[in-house]
């Protein structure tokens, strides 16, 4: 990857990253669509895009979290409902 002399991402890198994001969204959307169309039932398939759609429809908050805001900053952990700390994965 190319970086500017100041270590910043070049416009090509930004464009490639945005293209990857968009491709990923379409792939996820197709994932649940294909599964639903190929099944002989009325069951609804799941994908990341489908879960985001359902959360948005139900006015639920969605977090893009990382370890730095788990218990500080936006405090994702404090916002979870019915979270069982005994089932937390080791960090």
Contact map, one row per residue, 1 for C-alpha under 8 A:
1110000000001000000000000000000000000000000000000000000000000000000000000000000000000000000
1111000011001000000000000000000000000000000000000000000000000000000000000000000000000000000
1111111111000000000000000000000000000000000000000000000000000000000000000000000000000000000
0111111111000000000000000000000000000000000000000000000000000000000000000000000000000000000
0011111100000000000000000000000000000000000000000000000000000000000000000000000000000000000
0011111100000000000000000000000000000000000000000000000000000000000000000000000000000000000
0011111110000000000000000000000000000000000000000000000000000000000000000000000000000000000
0011111111000000000000000000000000000000000000000000000000000000000000000000000000000000000
0111001111101100000000000000000000000000000000000000000000000000000000000000000000000000000
0111000111111100000000000000000000000000000000000000000000000000000000000000000000000000000
0000000011111110000000000000000000000000000000000000000000000000000000000000000000000000000
0000000001111111000000000000000000000000000000000000000000000000000000000000000000000000000
1100000011111111100000000000000000000000000000000000000000000000000000000000000000000000000
0000000011111111110000000000000000000000000000000000000000000000000000000000000000000000000
0000000000111111111000000000000000000000000000000000000000000000000000000000000000000000000
0000000000011111111100000000000000000000000000000000000000000000000000000000000000000000000
0000000000001111111110000000000000000000000000000000000000000000000000000000000000000000000
0000000000000111111111000000000000000000000000000000000000000000000000000000000000000000000
0000000000000011111111100000000000000000000000000000000000000000000000000000000000000000000
0000000000000001111111110000000000000000000000000000000000000000000000000000000000000000000
0000000000000000111111111000000000000000000000000000000000000000000000000000000000000000000
0000000000000000011111111100000000000000000000000000000000000000000000000000000000000000000
0000000000000000001111111110000000000000000000000000000000000000000000000000000000000000000
0000000000000000000111111111000000000000000000000000000000000000000000000000000000000000000
0000000000000000000011111111100000000000000000001000000000000000000000000000000000000000000
0000000000000000000001111111110000000000000000000000000000000000000000000000000000000000000
0000000000000000000000111111111000000000000000000000000000000000000000000000000000000000000
0000000000000000000000011111111100000000000000111000000000000000000000000000000000000000000
0000000000000000000000001111111110000000000000111100000000000000000000000000000000000000000
0000000000000000000000000111111111000000000000000000000000000000000000000000000000000000000
0000000000000000000000000011111111100000000000100000000000000000000000000000000000000000000
0000000000000000000000000001111111110000000111100100000000000000000000000000000000000000000
0000000000000000000000000000111111111000000010000000000000000000000000000000000000000000000
0000000000000000000000000000011111111100000000000000000000000000000000000000000000000000000
0000000000000000000000000000001111111110000010000000000000000000000000000000000000000000000
0000000000000000000000000000000111111110011110000000000000000000000000000000000000000000000
0000000000000000000000000000000011111110000000000000000000000000000000000000000000000000000
0000000000000000000000000000000001111111000000000000000000000000000000000000000000000000000
0000000000000000000000000000000000111111111000000000000000000000000000000000000000000000000
0000000000000000000000000000000000000111110000000000000000000000000000000000000000000000000
0000000000000000000000000000000000000011111000000000000000000000000000000000000000000000000
0000000000000000000000000000000000010011111100000000000000000000000000000000000000000000000
0000000000000000000000000000000000010010111110000000000000000000000000000000000000000000000
0000000000000000000000000000000100010000011111000000000000000000000000000000000000000000000
0000000000000000000000000000000110110000001111100000000000000000000000000000000000000000000
0000000000000000000000000000000100000000000111110110000000000000000000000000000000000000000
0000000000000000000000000001101100000000000011111110000000000000000000000000000000000000000
0000000000000000000000000001100000000000000001111111000000000000000000000000000000000000000
0000000000000000000000001001100000000000000000111111100000000000000000000000000000000000000
0000000000000000000000000000100100000000000001111111110000000000000000000000000000000000000
0000000000000000000000000000000000000000000001111111111000000000000000000000000000000000000
0000000000000000000000000000000000000000000000011111111100000100000000000000000000000000000
0000000000000000000000000000000000000000000000001111111110000000000000000000000000000000000
0000000000000000000000000000000000000000000000000111111111000000000000000000000000000000000
0000000000000000000000000000000000000000000000000011111111111100000000000000000000000000000
0000000000000000000000000000000000000000000000000001111111111000000000000000000000000000000
0000000000000000000000000000000000000000000000000000111111110000000000000000000000000000000
0000000000000000000000000000000000000000000000000000011111110000000000000000000000000000000
0000000000000000000000000000000000000000000000000000001111111000000000000000000000000000000
0000000000000000000000000000000000000000000000000000001111111100000000000000000000000000000
0000000000000000000000000000000000000000000000000000001100111110000000000000000000000000000
0000000000000000000000000000000000000000000000000001001000011111000000000000000000000000000
0000000000000000000000000000000000000000000000000000000000001111100000000001000000000000000
0000000000000000000000000000000000000000000000000000000000000111110000000000000000000000000
0000000000000000000000000000000000000000000000000000000000000011111111000001000000000000000
0000000000000000000000000000000000000000000000000000000000000001111111000000000000000000000
0000000000000000000000000000000000000000000000000000000000000000111111000000000000000000000
0000000000000000000000000000000000000000000000000000000000000000111111111000000000000000000
0000000000000000000000000000000000000000000000000000000000000000111111111111000000000000000
0000000000000000000000000000000000000000000000000000000000000000111111111111100000000000000
0000000000000000000000000000000000000000000000000000000000000000000111111111110000000000000
0000000000000000000000000000000000000000000000000000000000000000000111111111000000000000000
0000000000000000000000000000000000000000000000000000000000000000000111111110000000000000000
0000000000000000000000000000000000000000000000000000000000000000000011111111000000000000000
0000000000000000000000000000000000000000000000000000000000000000000011111111111000000000000
0000000000000000000000000000000000000000000000000000000000000010100011110111111100000000000
0000000000000000000000000000000000000000000000000000000000000000000001100011111100100000000
0000000000000000000000000000000000000000000000000000000000000000000000100011111100000000000
0000000000000000000000000000000000000000000000000000000000000000000000000011111110000000000
0000000000000000000000000000000000000000000000000000000000000000000000000001111111100000000
0000000000000000000000000000000000000000000000000000000000000000000000000000001111100000000
0000000000000000000000000000000000000000000000000000000000000000000000000000000111110000000
0000000000000000000000000000000000000000000000000000000000000000000000000000100111111000000
0000000000000000000000000000000000000000000000000000000000000000000000000000000001111111000
0000000000000000000000000000000000000000000000000000000000000000000000000000000000111111000
0000000000000000000000000000000000000000000000000000000000000000000000000000000000011111000
0000000000000000000000000000000000000000000000000000000000000000000000000000000000011111100
0000000000000000000000000000000000000000000000000000000000000000000000000000000000011111110
0000000000000000000000000000000000000000000000000000000000000000000000000000000000000011111
0000000000000000000000000000000000000000000000000000000000000000000000000000000000000001111
0000000000000000000000000000000000000000000000000000000000000000000000000000000000000000111
